[in-house]
Amino acid sequence: TESHSQIFATVNGRAIPTQEYENAFASLVRQKFYHGKLPDRELVAARDEVKSRLVQRIVLLGEANRRGLRPDATQIDATLADYERRYAGSASWRENRERLVPGLRQQLEEQSLVAQLEAQVRQLPEPSADAVRAYFAARTDLFSEPEKLRLSVVLLTVDPSSPATTWDATREEAQAIYRRLQAGAEFGEAARLHSGAYADSGGDMGYLHRGMLPEILQEQIDRFELGRINPPIDTLQGVAIFRLEDRIAPQPRDFDAVAQRARELLIRERQDQAWRTLVEQLVAVAEVRFFHGVSTEQREGGKQ
C-alpha cells in the first residue's frame, strides 16, 4: 500500500498520486502565469482549481464506464502513429518510447471517454418554436442592435514613444485649437487643417458601435453632451478634441430576423447546463478524501 505522502487524494476509491497532482499544478501555472511564477494571492485558488479538475476527471471517467462507453481505439492508434512519425528522428523519443507510450495511451483513452460522454450529454431534443421565442423575449439584450455613436474629432497625432516634451507641446497646441473652436471656429475646417485622422471627412468618424473604442475612452465619451465641443484628452494616438454628433440608443431586433441565432444560443445554453449539472451531481455524491501532505508549491511558498 502506498503511503499517504505518495497519494494526494482518493476519489471513489481511486487514488490520485501526489506526483500527478504536482504535475497538474505545474501545468496550470505554466498556462496561466507569466514565467511560471505564481503570485501568493493566487496560490489557494490555483490549488483548488487543480483539485477540482482531478476530481472531475475521475468521476467523469467512472460515469463513462458506467454507461458502457469505450475508448475510440482507431483514433488513438492513429494519434500514436502520428507521434511515432513526428518523433522518428528524435533520439530522446527512441530512448524513452517504451516508458512514455503506455502513459500516453492511457491519457488518450481517458480523453476519448470524457469526450464521448460529453457528446452524449449534449445530445438534447431540439427546442420548440415556443421555447425559442420565450428565450428571445427573456434575453432581448442579446439580440439588440448595440448603441451607436457618431463622433467628430480633431486628432493631433503623437507617437506613443515620444518624449514628454513632445506630448506637452501637442497638448498646448490642442488647447489653442480648442479655444478657437469655442470662439466660433468651424470644427470641420479645424479637422482638415490639423487632424492626423479623418481630415478628409472634416473629422467625421461616422457611426461607431459601443465596444469599438477603448474602454477608458468610452467612459469619457459616455459623459459627452450632444453637439458640445469637449476639452482635449489624451488617447493612444495623440491628443484629441471630440464632438458628439449623434447617439442612437440600442435598437431591439424583430424575432424573425434573429430566430436562428436565438435557437442556436438556446441549444448551446441548454447543452452547457446539462454538462455542468452532470459534473456537479457526480462530484456531489463522490467519496473524496484528500491527504494533506506538503506539495511542491506549498514548500516553495513556505506554507505547511
Summary of the structure (lengths in Angstrom):
residues: 304
radius of gyration: 29.7
end to end distance: 24.7
largest distance: 88.2
contacts: 801
relative contact order: 0.15
helix: 57%
strand: 15%
